[in-house]
Amino acid sequence: MSQFSNLEQDELLNLAIESIRKGEHGSAISYLKEGVERFPEDAKLAYILGAEFAQISLYDKAEIEMQRAISLDPSLHTASFQLGLLQMTLGKVPEARQTWTNLDVLPEQHALHLFKSGLESLADGDFVRSRALLEHGIAVNDFSPDLTRDMQNVLSEMPAAQELPAEGQDAAGQGSVWFSAYNTQDDEHKD
């Protein structure tokens, strides 16, 4: 019997979130694992567990939990965006694009739609379009300061338009390489 077996679903979630705020990833994962074991139909628990796995570089486990969250609740758009971002940073561009099709139900001016379109443009090597879309997404993002910070990090590290590959070079390949580098940065915060 688990030490958390007397906790209810919302208590486990709230304790996990509080642990995350304190940077106590081990505690957060313990609460979340208990939660997904006892409440396997809870998409939010699965998504946050996946995000915590990503935070500690357990990317395979992160993908599994985020995919499970999306299958449980396709309207969990933040999970779709974050899973696609994780896949993109791991160089899984086709998988990210497929994941992000879940965001096509959002209005084109929604921050998540703009961010995914901007990141797809970045992967294609179209830095000018990517920058414009990401900046627009930041301007309209009214729900997640953390996501705004992440997208500002992307913008600050993005190659300038004058750094586009020379004629005959593969722009899409350069975008994919850039995503791999972004994944290895030692940022203060990653979702």
matplotlib code that plots the C-alpha trace (Angstrom):
import matplotlib.pyplot as plt

x = [0.0, 1.4, 2.1, -0.1, -3.1, -5.2, -4.9, -7.6, -7.0, -7.0, -4.8, -2.2, -2.3, -2.0, 0.9, 2.7, 2.3, 3.5, 6.5, 7.2, 7.1, 9.7, 11.9, 11.4, 11.1, 11.4, 8.5, 6.4, 7.1, 6.1, 2.8, 2.1, 3.0, 0.7, -2.0, -1.7, -1.7, -4.8, -6.6, -5.4, -8.2, -6.9, -5.2, -3.9, -2.0, -0.5, 0.5, 2.2, 4.0, 5.3, 6.4, 8.3, 9.9, 11.0, 12.3, 14.7, 15.7, 13.7, 12.4, 11.1, 8.9, 7.9, 6.7, 4.7, 2.9, 2.2, 0.9, -1.3, -2.6, -3.6, -5.3, -7.3, -8.2, -7.4, -8.6, -5.6, -3.9, -1.0, 0.0, -0.1, 2.0, 4.6, 4.8, 5.4, 8.1, 9.7, 9.7, 11.0, 13.9, 14.7, 14.9, 11.6, 10.3, 7.7, 6.3, 6.1, 4.2, 1.8, 1.3, 0.7, -2.2, -4.2, -3.8, -5.4, -8.8, -7.6, -8.1, -5.1, -4.6, -4.4, -1.0, -0.5, -1.3, 1.0, 3.8, 3.5, 3.4, 6.5, 8.4, 7.5, 8.8, 12.0, 12.4, 12.0, 14.7, 12.4, 13.7, 12.0, 8.5, 9.3, 10.3, 7.1, 4.8, 6.6, 6.5, 2.8, 2.2, 4.0, 1.9, -1.4, -0.4, -2.6, -2.5, 1.1, 4.0, 6.2, 5.4, 6.1, 9.5, 10.3, 9.3, 11.4, 14.3, 13.7, 13.7, 16.9, 18.8, 17.3, 19.7, 19.3, 18.0, 21.4, 22.6, 20.5, 22.3, 24.1, 22.5, 22.5, 22.5, 19.6, 17.7, 15.4, 18.5, 19.8, 16.5, 16.6, 20.2, 19.2, 16.4, 18.9, 21.1, 18.2, 17.5, 20.9, 21.0, 21.2, 18.2, 16.7, 13.4, 12.2, 8.6]
y = [0.0, 3.4, 6.1, 8.4, 6.0, 8.1, 11.2, 12.1, 12.8, 16.6, 16.4, 14.4, 16.9, 19.9, 18.4, 17.6, 21.1, 22.6, 20.3, 21.4, 25.1, 24.3, 22.4, 19.1, 16.9, 13.6, 14.4, 15.7, 12.5, 10.4, 12.1, 12.0, 8.3, 7.5, 9.7, 8.0, 4.6, 5.2, 7.5, 6.2, 8.2, 11.6, 13.2, 16.2, 13.9, 12.0, 15.3, 16.8, 13.5, 13.6, 17.2, 16.3, 13.4, 15.8, 18.2, 15.5, 14.4, 11.1, 11.9, 8.4, 8.3, 11.9, 11.1, 8.1, 10.0, 13.0, 10.8, 9.0, 12.3, 13.4, 10.1, 10.5, 14.1, 15.4, 18.9, 19.2, 21.5, 22.5, 18.8, 18.5, 21.6, 20.5, 17.0, 18.4, 20.7, 17.8, 15.8, 18.7, 19.2, 15.5, 15.8, 14.0, 16.6, 14.4, 13.2, 16.8, 17.9, 15.0, 15.8, 19.4, 18.6, 18.4, 22.2, 22.8, 23.0, 26.2, 29.6, 30.6, 33.6, 31.4, 31.6, 27.8, 27.7, 30.6, 29.0, 25.6, 27.4, 29.4, 26.4, 24.5, 27.4, 27.3, 23.6, 24.5, 27.0, 30.0, 32.2, 35.4, 33.8, 31.9, 35.0, 36.8, 34.0, 33.5, 37.2, 37.4, 34.3, 36.0, 39.1, 37.2, 34.7, 35.5, 32.2, 31.1, 33.3, 30.2, 29.5, 33.1, 32.8, 29.6, 31.2, 34.3, 31.9, 30.4, 33.8, 34.9, 31.8, 31.8, 32.4, 35.8, 36.0, 36.8, 33.4, 31.5, 28.7, 29.5, 28.5, 24.7, 24.0, 22.4, 25.0, 22.4, 20.5, 23.6, 24.2, 20.6, 21.0, 24.2, 22.4, 19.8, 22.6, 24.2, 21.0, 20.8, 24.4, 24.9, 27.2, 28.3, 26.9, 24.3, 22.9]
z = [0.0, -1.0, 1.4, -0.8, -1.0, 1.3, -1.0, -3.5, -7.2, -6.8, -3.8, -5.6, -8.5, -6.2, -4.2, -7.4, -8.7, -5.5, -5.6, -9.1, -8.0, -5.4, -7.8, -6.0, -9.1, -7.2, -5.0, -7.9, -9.9, -6.9, -6.5, -10.2, -10.6, -7.8, -9.5, -12.9, -11.3, -9.3, -11.8, -15.2, -17.0, -15.8, -18.8, -16.9, -14.4, -17.4, -19.1, -16.1, -15.4, -19.0, -18.5, -15.4, -17.2, -19.9, -17.2, -15.9, -19.4, -19.5, -23.0, -23.9, -20.8, -21.4, -24.9, -23.7, -20.9, -23.1, -25.9, -23.4, -22.1, -25.6, -26.4, -23.2, -23.9, -27.4, -26.4, -24.0, -26.5, -24.3, -24.1, -27.9, -28.2, -25.6, -27.0, -30.5, -29.1, -27.3, -30.5, -32.5, -30.1, -30.4, -34.2, -34.7, -37.1, -38.9, -35.5, -34.2, -37.2, -36.8, -33.1, -33.9, -36.3, -33.0, -32.8, -36.2, -34.5, -32.8, -34.5, -36.6, -34.3, -31.1, -29.5, -29.6, -33.3, -34.0, -32.0, -33.8, -37.2, -36.2, -35.0, -38.2, -40.2, -38.2, -38.9, -42.6, -42.3, -42.9, -40.1, -41.2, -41.2, -38.0, -36.2, -37.3, -36.2, -32.8, -32.1, -32.9, -30.7, -27.8, -28.3, -28.1, -25.4, -22.4, -20.6, -20.0, -19.0, -19.0, -22.6, -23.5, -21.8, -23.7, -27.1, -26.2, -25.6, -29.0, -30.6, -28.8, -30.0, -33.5, -36.4, -38.0, -41.6, -42.9, -41.5, -43.9, -45.7, -48.9, -52.1, -52.5, -48.8, -47.0, -45.0, -43.5, -42.2, -40.6, -38.8, -37.4, -36.3, -34.5, -32.6, -31.4, -30.1, -28.4, -26.6, -25.0, -23.7, -20.0, -19.7, -16.4, -17.4, -19.9, -20.2]

ax = plt.figure().add_subplot(projection="3d")
ax.plot(x, y, z, "-o")
ax.set_aspect("equal")
plt.show()
